[in-house]
């Protein structure tokens, strides 16, 4: 009977000691997960993202650009085969990707032009760079000889 009472008292104490030991081992265990390699096929890499282009600044060289971007000289030359590394000039744009994105097309500009005093179809065509005959075709109801200030001239379809 005495053994049962002793066992009944020691069981909770033993469980507390066991739980304390497990927590201590887990808390002091070395973090080995950081040393594991990424699984094959993982798309996440630690490579910093670089922009698709580099605009050359005064004094830039291929070597400096390579160091700043993390690309090798061979990659930089492969991405820019038509560029002479010995004759870079400020403002020159270099590709930093094998397949850089295509630049967005320039927006078409305004659709209408509001005529101001003294303007004619010819002056509007010269200012906007649109052919005079195209302006006349786009605006069949407007007569060039009687163009009034405030009239709206269509510039594109």
C-alpha positions in Angstrom: 0.0 0.0 0.0 2.8 2.3 0.9 4.5 1.7 -2.5 1.3 2.7 -4.3 1.1 6.0 -2.4 4.7 6.8 -3.2 4.3 5.9 -6.9 1.1 8.1 -7.0 3.1 11.1 -5.6 6.2 10.6 -7.7 4.4 10.2 -11.0 3.4 13.9 -11.4 6.9 15.0 -10.3 8.5 12.6 -12.9 6.2 14.0 -15.6 7.2 17.6 -14.8 10.9 16.7 -14.8 10.5 14.9 -18.1 8.6 17.8 -19.7 11.3 20.2 -18.4 14.0 18.1 -19.9 12.3 17.9 -23.3 11.7 21.7 -23.4 15.4 22.3 -22.5 16.7 20.0 -25.2 14.4 21.6 -27.8 15.4 25.2 -26.8 19.1 24.5 -26.8 19.3 22.3 -29.9 21.4 23.8 -32.8 19.4 25.2 -35.7 20.4 22.8 -38.5 17.5 23.7 -40.8 19.4 26.8 -42.0 22.2 24.7 -43.3 20.0 22.5 -45.5 20.1 23.0 -49.2 16.9 24.0 -51.0 15.1 21.0 -52.5 15.6 20.4 -56.2 13.2 22.3 -58.4 12.7 25.1 -55.8 12.1 28.4 -57.6 13.0 30.6 -54.7 16.6 31.8 -54.8 18.6 34.2 -52.7 19.8 36.1 -55.8 18.9 39.8 -55.5 16.6 41.1 -58.2 18.3 43.5 -60.6 16.6 45.8 -63.1 16.4 44.8 -66.7 18.6 47.7 -67.9 21.6 49.8 -66.7 22.0 53.4 -67.8 25.7 54.1 -68.1 27.0 57.0 -65.9 30.2 59.0 -66.5 33.2 56.8 -65.7 31.3 53.5 -65.7 33.2 50.4 -67.0 32.0 46.9 -67.6 33.9 45.7 -64.6 32.3 48.2 -62.3 28.8 47.5 -63.7 29.5 43.8 -63.3 30.5 44.3 -59.6 27.5 46.4 -58.8 24.9 44.1 -60.5 26.4 40.8 -59.5 26.7 39.7 -63.1 29.9 38.2 -64.5 31.7 40.0 -67.3 30.8 37.2 -69.6 27.1 37.5 -68.8 27.2 41.3 -69.3 29.0 40.9 -72.7 26.6 38.1 -73.8 23.5 40.3 -72.9 25.1 43.2 -74.9 26.8 41.7 -77.9 26.7 44.9 -80.0 28.4 47.1 -77.3 32.1 47.7 -77.2 33.1 47.5 -73.5 36.0 50.0 -74.2 33.8 52.8 -75.5 30.8 53.2 -73.1 29.2 56.6 -73.1 26.9 58.3 -70.5 23.3 57.6 -71.1 23.9 54.4 -73.0 21.5 51.6 -72.0 22.8 48.1 -71.3 20.8 44.9 -70.9 21.1 43.2 -67.6 18.9 40.3 -68.5 19.2 37.7 -71.2 15.7 38.6 -72.4 14.8 42.1 -71.2 11.2 43.2 -71.4 10.1 45.1 -74.5 9.7 48.8 -73.8 6.1 50.0 -73.8 5.0 51.8 -76.9 4.7 55.6 -76.7 1.1 56.7 -76.0 -0.7 58.0 -79.1 -1.3 61.5 -77.7 -4.4 63.5 -77.5 -7.4 62.6 -79.7 -8.7 66.2 -80.2 -7.2 69.7 -80.6 -9.0 72.8 -79.5 -8.4 75.6 -82.1 -7.0 78.8 -80.7 -7.1 82.2 -82.3 -4.9 82.5 -85.4 -4.5 78.7 -85.8 -5.1 76.9 -89.1 -5.1 73.3 -90.3 -1.6 73.9 -91.5 -0.3 75.2 -88.1 -2.1 72.4 -86.2 -0.6 69.9 -88.6 2.9 71.4 -88.0 2.5 71.5 -84.2 1.2 68.0 -83.9 3.3 66.3 -86.6 0.2 65.0 -88.3 0.0 65.2 -92.1 -2.3 68.0 -93.3 -4.3 65.6 -95.7 -4.8 63.2 -92.8 -6.2 66.0 -90.7 -8.6 67.0 -93.5 -9.7 63.3 -93.9 -10.3 63.0 -90.1 -12.4 66.2 -90.1 -14.7 66.2 -93.2 -17.2 68.5 -91.6 -14.6 71.2 -90.8 -13.7 73.6 -93.6 -10.0 74.8 -93.4 -11.0 78.3 -94.7 -13.6 78.9 -92.0 -11.8 77.3 -89.0 -13.0 79.1 -85.8 -11.3 79.4 -82.3 -12.9 76.8 -79.9 -13.5 74.2 -82.7 -12.4 70.7 -82.0 -10.1 69.1 -84.5 -9.9 65.3 -84.5 -6.2 64.2 -84.5 -6.6 60.4 -84.7 -9.3 57.9 -85.4 
